[in-house]
Amino acid sequence: MSAPLTRLPEWQALTAHRDALAGRTLADLFAADPARADRLGLEGAGLFADFSKQRVTEETLRLLLDLARARDVTGRRDAMFAGEAINVTENRAVLHVALRAPKGATILHEGENVVPAVHDVLERMADFADALREGRWRGHSGARIRNVVSIGIGGSDLGPVMAYEALRGFSRRDMVFRFVSNVDGSDLAEALHDLDPAETLFIVCSKTFTTLETLTNAHAAREWCLAALGDDTAIARHFAAVSTNESEVRKFGIEPAQMFGFWDWVGGRYSMDSAVGLSTMIAVGPENFAAMLAGFHAMDDHFRTAPPERNLPLIMGLIGVWNSNFLGAETVAVLPYAQYLSRFPAYLQQLTMESNGKGVTLSGAPVDHDTGAIFWGEPGTNGQHSFYQLLHQGTRLVPCDFIGFCEPLSARADQHDLLMANMFAQGEALAFGRSADDLRAGGTPEWLIPHRLCPGNRPSTTILAQRLDPGTLGALVALYEHCVFTQGAIWGIDSFDQWGVELGKQLATRIIDEIRLGEAGGHDPSTDALIRRYLAGKART
Ligand SMILES: O=P(O)(O)OC[C@H]1O[C@](O)(CO)[C@@H](O)[C@@H]1O
C-alpha cells in the first residue's frame, strides 16, 4: 500500500483506457454490443443491478478488478470479517456484519465469539418490543404505551427513521412513532405537541450517551414527562436507552434493565441493525426485524463469497471509483422510485460521506486523488419535476442510482406501473438522449433545437428488486455499506472514523459559553461580529 495510488500501473492502465474510450458514447457502446445489457447485469441477495448504462466496457471492469486486486480489497474485506482492527485511527474492529450473523455463527473479536452476545441483546429487544406491542408494558399510570419517540442524531437517528419510513407498510398502525434529532427545540416540541405523556415511551439512542443534541433533547423530554406524571419513578416506565455507555445511561436515570447495549466495534452509521434498531423492531415486530437482518446477512455472504466479477457491491463500488476518479463525477444522485424510501438518500449521505469523506490515507499521507462523492437525492417521480433538468441538460456529469421494485405495496397497481414507467424512461433518456435529427423530424424549429436537445451519455445504475420488504431493505443497505467499504479500500483511507466532525463540536461548546455570558471574542473577526449581531438581536426579543 506504499506507492501512491495514482502511480500504480493498474491506475495508469485505467487512465489510458479512459483516454482510449473518449468519444465513445453509451449509444456507441450499445450499438457495438447490444448484448451488454445481459452481461452487465448482476444479482445478489435478491437484488438485481443493471450496470449496462454505465460508461464502462468489459475491459473497464477487468481493469477495475485489477486495481481491486492491487489494493487487496478482498484481503481487507476478509480482515473486516475476521474482526481485525481495520479502523486504524481508533484501533477498533469493524464488525457490523456480526450484528446480522445467524445464531449459530462464529465471528471472533479478540478471540471471543461475539454472535451469542448479539443474539442476547436481540432477544431482550424482542421481549421488550412484544411487551409494548401487546400492551403488557404499561406507563407509570397504568396506561397503554401508544407513542414511541426516538431521540438520537446521526447514526442513532438516520437509520431508525429511514427504516421506519421504508417499512411503514409493515408497521403497527395503532402506534405513533416519532423521531427527534435536532437541537432546535422546535423538533421536540412538534414531536410532542399532541402526545399524552402517560402513553409515551422515549428511546434515547446514543452510542456515546454524551452527544449534545441527544442529551439536551432527552433532558427536555424527561422534564416534559415529569411535569405531567410528577414522579421520578415514572422515568423507569417511560424511558429506555440504547448505548454503549452504561454509566452515563445510569446517570441519566435509566436502569440497566431498560438499556440495550451494543459495542465499540459497531460504527454509528453502521448501527441500524443493532439495538439502535429498537424503534424499528417495536414498529414492525421482531419477526420482520429478523427478516431485515437476514437480508443484510444474505448480502454479507454474497460480498464475502461471490467471485469478484459477479460480486455486486464490489463491482458497484468500483464503478463509483471509475465515475469519480476517471470520469470526474463529483456527486451521485440516489433516486428511489418508492415513496417509502424517502429518507434513504439522507441515510446514505451519512453512510457514504462520513465514511469516505477523507483526505489522507491510512498512514496519514495526503491522498493524490478524489475520495468520497457527494451523495444526494429525492424519491422519483418528485425529483423529475425539480432537479432532473440539470441531470439531462446541465454541464455536470451526475451518475444516478435508480432503485425500483416489481411489486407495489399499495393497492393501486396501476399507479405503480406509472411510477416504474417513469423510472425506466429516465434511465433511457439520460443514456440515449434525443438528437437534433429526431427533433427536426418531429418538427422542432431550428432555433429551438439546441434548447430541446438532450445529449445523453449520462450514466446510471438501475437496482431492481421484487418488493420493498424488510429483507430487501437489509440487502439494499448492506449493498451500499460494502460499496463504501470497497471504495475506501481502493482509496486506502479509514472509512470508519469521523475526526472531521470534532472541531465544529468543540468550537460550538466554546461559543455556547460566550452566548450565555453575552460576550464574544477571540474568534476570527467574521465569527465575532456574527455572534455580536446575534447577541444584539437576541437582546431585542
Ligand atoms: O450515537 P452518538 O454517540 O450520539 O453519536 C451520534 C452521531 O454523531 C457522530 O459521531 C458525528 O457527530 C456520528 O458518527 C454518530 O452517528
The ligand as an SDF file (V2000), in Angstrom:
LIG
                    3D

 16 16  0  0  0  0  0  0  0  0999 V2000
  -24.7000    7.9010   18.8020 O   0  0  0  0  0  0  0  0  0  0  0  0
  -23.9830    9.1160   19.2640 P   0  0  0  0  0  0  0  0  0  0  0  0
  -22.7950    8.8000   20.1220 O   0  0  0  0  0  0  0  0  0  0  0  0
  -24.9280   10.0590   19.9690 O   0  0  0  0  0  0  0  0  0  0  0  0
  -23.4140    9.8630   18.0030 O   0  0  0  0  0  0  0  0  0  0  0  0
  -24.2610   10.3500   17.0030 C   0  0  0  0  0  0  0  0  0  0  0  0
  -23.5290   10.6380   15.7360 C   0  0  0  0  0  0  0  0  0  0  0  0
  -22.5440   11.6310   15.9330 O   0  0  0  0  0  0  0  0  0  0  0  0
  -21.3960   11.3720   15.1420 C   0  0  0  0  0  0  0  0  0  0  0  0
  -20.3750   10.9970   15.9920 O   0  0  0  0  0  0  0  0  0  0  0  0
  -20.9950   12.5590   14.3170 C   0  0  0  0  0  0  0  0  0  0  0  0
  -21.0100   13.7370   15.0560 O   0  0  0  0  0  0  0  0  0  0  0  0
  -21.8240   10.2200   14.2490 C   0  0  0  0  0  0  0  0  0  0  0  0
  -20.7650    9.4710   13.7950 O   0  0  0  0  0  0  0  0  0  0  0  0
  -22.7730    9.4800   15.1210 C   0  0  0  0  0  0  0  0  0  0  0  0
  -23.5880    8.6210   14.3890 O   0  0  0  0  0  0  0  0  0  0  0  0
  1  2  2  0
  2  3  1  0
  2  4  1  0
  2  5  1  0
  5  6  1  0
  6  7  1  0
  7  8  1  0
  7 15  1  0
  8  9  1  0
  9 10  1  0
  9 11  1  0
  9 13  1  0
 11 12  1  0
 13 14  1  0
 13 15  1  0
 15 16  1  0
M  END
$$$$
